[in-house]
């Protein structure tokens, strides 16, 4: 009896300490590549891994900087033990990267595909070692990310190893637009924090930072043409200079991430009037912006002229959501203007949005608008408009049926400030739901998770974004059938746990995966891989 | 009447957007320097600020690396606007640092004093520009931190400026031991995260990382002498190699921070037995460690031999808290051993602690023990013991009255996992409370805030530490009378808000200051300086 109890305890101990072993049948790359095969070998990677470049685009600093960045990530652990034994031989000593095109323009739909091969060098193998081939530098960056995720520090051998080699990966994203919205009006985010977030986006292969710069609460951005606008910032230290904005755009580009700027008009714009009170219809009617004054459109045009220089991305977000026009009607000069122009306030809302669209288009931008504009006056919207869904389901289906392009951000699933949405609902939300026609499916550019910042500042923004943004990132990157079939608790959850811990190892404050509310701290002691 | 309403609105607006202006009568350096005077000039600082070194210790890489680090912090904003106009003249172009001693050993009581002068160069001034003088490189690092806090990016001129110059600062800490405990057993913290925390400690001039490496839940550290010990880690990826530990110690030293390691014995040690089940008295009695076996002390000695090579700090923490010896009595061989040695379990607890202390002392360490050891058998404790208070008030007073040295960590105020302790209670907790005799006061080495990690992992650890750890940091550094007098809501709170936002700007996820529970997200939109 005694030895039985002892045995029982041994079993319990074993279970206690081994329950977080990996399910070896899964592939721990997030998001899951389009096509891949793996083997049964373990290869060691030289901490002095060197880069060999090829192809017309191989000379780009984007690749060299990316390689240096990933080398630091892959070899985070000191390689001190190697320096005492230089004679160690590693299986992978060289990473070859061939980039076929020397065009490094980053735009919607840029080719992000890549081929990644990892195999042991031997007489038979022509390629040998590790090899990334891509049409563009951005495809090569995606390949570098995948390569970094194959590399794992082994605590027994103290070497970085690649398990399950050889690897053959042929990968490309399902959607061209894989976004994250950051709101720097409700809470100012320092430039360094925005950079941390951009860096973390690249780990999940997200590729658009939707920068909701301004809202009713504050106007943090410098606009040289109208220098009083940033007087609407919370304080004189919670601001972005033009140089800051350039730096953010460049930092993002080095990681293959576009920055889509937004000025949300005519609602959500009260802070504009701090610097220019004329933009307010009256002191008691501070938004929507004054539709009756040409000055309003002069300012909008001036902002766009200044922003066009900073933001090379072809899409520009004009907002247009939650416009309550009641107080236009109760402001005498606006009311008179409506009478003079024979407009209802609804007409004036449409007039405002369309006039702003024209300005944006005149600057060479494709306008993006929140779905209310489509819901209210679809037939009058400029046909180039990209409709940005947020209110609920079925909107993209309606938009693409009318020939508009669409971005999916259904708030029930992809608003990250909705803390009660569990990871699997984020994961299962499908941008193509209800859209069966292939040509219509092609009008869905992708989707975006939205980090509205009423209750998220620098202290909590990263753990509100992660790990749920990663669930959306796989939905947007990976093969729909593959990630939609089977029991995702067995196929996706262990991989998401793993990716969350990877983010933690890289210094990103990703929260536990399965707590009832997002960003809740762990409920007790335990392994990252189980929380 | 109408214009009256207009005026009223104007006033409201003014208040809305100007309420976060700084109170200029305060000094926004945290922790507050011992002695300082300031003036009324504003000086601009050259983004190409150069370093001139002097003194016997001026050649140290600790200073050069520190200067490079702080230069990045001070000039976070792009200086693009300068490069187009090189002819701009700045008031401060050189920082001179003179370090008088070339001894860079970092130990308890190392001289951290410094002199910092910042004034405009002119014919009269011999010093000119910015000057730091210190006896040691660590004093110079403290001076660099203060200098960095005087520097502020001005969004109007787009230059880094120093307000209220000239500055004369003569500074040194009140206590030699200003610690933060990190618990890597309840949740594993990746090496990069520990480094982020060490970096943030240096901003508040904390100088001891108390690394509570191991506890009952997991044993993450590699111990070469007993290589199975880290089988007690949660998973094979949640571990620290010996090289990791060296790297942490070196990273901390470069910032003037000692690392005090802890092995908490004989309680809090269940995880030891995963690798060596003989350390458990029985499968049903897994802690305290088996007092009856010499093997137990062989392992302890082996751990200390290995750790002594890694941790040069003279203090080593032996734990000794919360020892429930009940199951010793119900384990037959331990019960027999107690009978043979004529010991109660209380005697055996004392025997264990004292034997461990002897081992530590034999390795050249000064033992630190949690207060239970003092509370239970003070008269038998080795007189070199440093008593670490945690249970409540008055313990340091009792300890120093008996000639022991003491570290203050009263859990009612300085346990950071107690989320309901507001910043001002952390701030007002005084290590010297009730100790009036100067010679006894000198036995209080300082204090430590403790970040127990049952409910804090990588995702929330920084915002649980900050900003409250900063409140304790000022208590430990600054003049007691200065920071204890007056209304701290007016004298300290605006400065703590400012320091919290400084941490945010530097990428540290410090939480809002005044929420009822620590680490709560902001309750609504607003400025960092008011939340």
HADDOCK unambig.tbl for C-alpha pairs under 7 A between the chains (distance, minus, plus):
assign (segid A and resid 6 and name CA) (segid B and resid 283 and name CA) 6.65 0.50 0.50
assign (segid A and resid 9 and name CA) (segid B and resid 283 and name CA) 6.51 0.50 0.50
assign (segid A and resid 17 and name CA) (segid B and resid 234 and name CA) 6.15 0.50 0.50
assign (segid A and resid 20 and name CA) (segid B and resid 235 and name CA) 6.27 0.50 0.50
assign (segid A and resid 77 and name CA) (segid B and resid 244 and name CA) 6.61 0.50 0.50
assign (segid A and resid 78 and name CA) (segid B and resid 243 and name CA) 6.08 0.50 0.50
assign (segid A and resid 78 and name CA) (segid B and resid 244 and name CA) 6.48 0.50 0.50
assign (segid A and resid 80 and name CA) (segid B and resid 243 and name CA) 6.69 0.50 0.50
assign (segid A and resid 155 and name CA) (segid B and resid 236 and name CA) 6.93 0.50 0.50
assign (segid A and resid 186 and name CA) (segid B and resid 525 and name CA) 4.56 0.50 0.50
assign (segid A and resid 186 and name CA) (segid B and resid 526 and name CA) 6.21 0.50 0.50
assign (segid A and resid 187 and name CA) (segid B and resid 525 and name CA) 5.92 0.50 0.50
assign (segid A and resid 187 and name CA) (segid B and resid 526 and name CA) 5.97 0.50 0.50
assign (segid A and resid 187 and name CA) (segid B and resid 527 and name CA) 6.57 0.50 0.50
assign (segid A and resid 190 and name CA) (segid B and resid 505 and name CA) 5.33 0.50 0.50
assign (segid A and resid 192 and name CA) (segid B and resid 505 and name CA) 6.83 0.50 0.50
assign (segid A and resid 192 and name CA) (segid B and resid 507 and name CA) 6.05 0.50 0.50
assign (segid A and resid 193 and name CA) (segid B and resid 507 and name CA) 5.64 0.50 0.50
assign (segid A and resid 234 and name CA) (segid B and resid 17 and name CA) 6.15 0.50 0.50
assign (segid A and resid 234 and name CA) (segid B and resid 527 and name CA) 5.50 0.50 0.50
assign (segid A and resid 235 and name CA) (segid B and resid 20 and name CA) 6.27 0.50 0.50
assign (segid A and resid 236 and name CA) (segid B and resid 155 and name CA) 6.93 0.50 0.50
assign (segid A and resid 243 and name CA) (segid B and resid 78 and name CA) 6.10 0.50 0.50
assign (segid A and resid 243 and name CA) (segid B and resid 80 and name CA) 6.71 0.50 0.50
assign (segid A and resid 244 and name CA) (segid B and resid 77 and name CA) 6.62 0.50 0.50
assign (segid A and resid 244 and name CA) (segid B and resid 78 and name CA) 6.47 0.50 0.50
assign (segid A and resid 283 and name CA) (segid B and resid 6 and name CA) 6.54 0.50 0.50
assign (segid A and resid 283 and name CA) (segid B and resid 9 and name CA) 6.48 0.50 0.50
assign (segid A and resid 454 and name CA) (segid B and resid 524 and name CA) 5.13 0.50 0.50
assign (segid A and resid 454 and name CA) (segid B and resid 525 and name CA) 4.74 0.50 0.50
assign (segid A and resid 455 and name CA) (segid B and resid 521 and name CA) 5.99 0.50 0.50
assign (segid A and resid 455 and name CA) (segid B and resid 522 and name CA) 5.20 0.50 0.50
assign (segid A and resid 455 and name CA) (segid B and resid 523 and name CA) 5.81 0.50 0.50
assign (segid A and resid 455 and name CA) (segid B and resid 524 and name CA) 5.31 0.50 0.50
assign (segid A and resid 455 and name CA) (segid B and resid 525 and name CA) 6.63 0.50 0.50
assign (segid A and resid 456 and name CA) (segid B and resid 521 and name CA) 6.21 0.50 0.50
assign (segid A and resid 456 and name CA) (segid B and resid 522 and name CA) 6.55 0.50 0.50
assign (segid A and resid 458 and name CA) (segid B and resid 504 and name CA) 6.23 0.50 0.50
assign (segid A and resid 458 and name CA) (segid B and resid 509 and name CA) 5.75 0.50 0.50
assign (segid A and resid 459 and name CA) (segid B and resid 463 and name CA) 6.08 0.50 0.50
assign (segid A and resid 459 and name CA) (segid B and resid 509 and name CA) 3.99 0.50 0.50
assign (segid A and resid 459 and name CA) (segid B and resid 510 and name CA) 5.32 0.50 0.50
assign (segid A and resid 459 and name CA) (segid B and resid 511 and name CA) 5.03 0.50 0.50
assign (segid A and resid 460 and name CA) (segid B and resid 521 and name CA) 6.46 0.50 0.50
assign (segid A and resid 463 and name CA) (segid B and resid 459 and name CA) 6.09 0.50 0.50
assign (segid A and resid 504 and name CA) (segid B and resid 458 and name CA) 6.23 0.50 0.50
assign (segid A and resid 505 and name CA) (segid B and resid 190 and name CA) 5.30 0.50 0.50
assign (segid A and resid 505 and name CA) (segid B and resid 192 and name CA) 6.81 0.50 0.50
assign (segid A and resid 506 and name CA) (segid B and resid 192 and name CA) 7.00 0.50 0.50
assign (segid A and resid 507 and name CA) (segid B and resid 192 and name CA) 6.04 0.50 0.50
assign (segid A and resid 507 and name CA) (segid B and resid 193 and name CA) 5.62 0.50 0.50
assign (segid A and resid 509 and name CA) (segid B and resid 458 and name CA) 5.74 0.50 0.50
assign (segid A and resid 509 and name CA) (segid B and resid 459 and name CA) 4.00 0.50 0.50
assign (segid A and resid 510 and name CA) (segid B and resid 459 and name CA) 5.31 0.50 0.50
assign (segid A and resid 511 and name CA) (segid B and resid 459 and name CA) 5.02 0.50 0.50
assign (segid A and resid 521 and name CA) (segid B and resid 455 and name CA) 5.99 0.50 0.50
assign (segid A and resid 521 and name CA) (segid B and resid 456 and name CA) 6.23 0.50 0.50
assign (segid A and resid 521 and name CA) (segid B and resid 460 and name CA) 6.46 0.50 0.50
assign (segid A and resid 522 and name CA) (segid B and resid 455 and name CA) 5.19 0.50 0.50
assign (segid A and resid 522 and name CA) (segid B and resid 456 and name CA) 6.56 0.50 0.50
assign (segid A and resid 523 and name CA) (segid B and resid 455 and name CA) 5.82 0.50 0.50
assign (segid A and resid 524 and name CA) (segid B and resid 454 and name CA) 5.12 0.50 0.50
assign (segid A and resid 524 and name CA) (segid B and resid 455 and name CA) 5.31 0.50 0.50
assign (segid A and resid 525 and name CA) (segid B and resid 186 and name CA) 4.57 0.50 0.50
assign (segid A and resid 525 and name CA) (segid B and resid 187 and name CA) 5.94 0.50 0.50
assign (segid A and resid 525 and name CA) (segid B and resid 454 and name CA) 4.73 0.50 0.50
assign (segid A and resid 525 and name CA) (segid B and resid 455 and name CA) 6.63 0.50 0.50
assign (segid A and resid 526 and name CA) (segid B and resid 186 and name CA) 6.21 0.50 0.50
assign (segid A and resid 526 and name CA) (segid B and resid 187 and name CA) 5.98 0.50 0.50
assign (segid A and resid 527 and name CA) (segid B and resid 187 and name CA) 6.56 0.50 0.50
assign (segid A and resid 527 and name CA) (segid B and resid 234 and name CA) 5.50 0.50 0.50
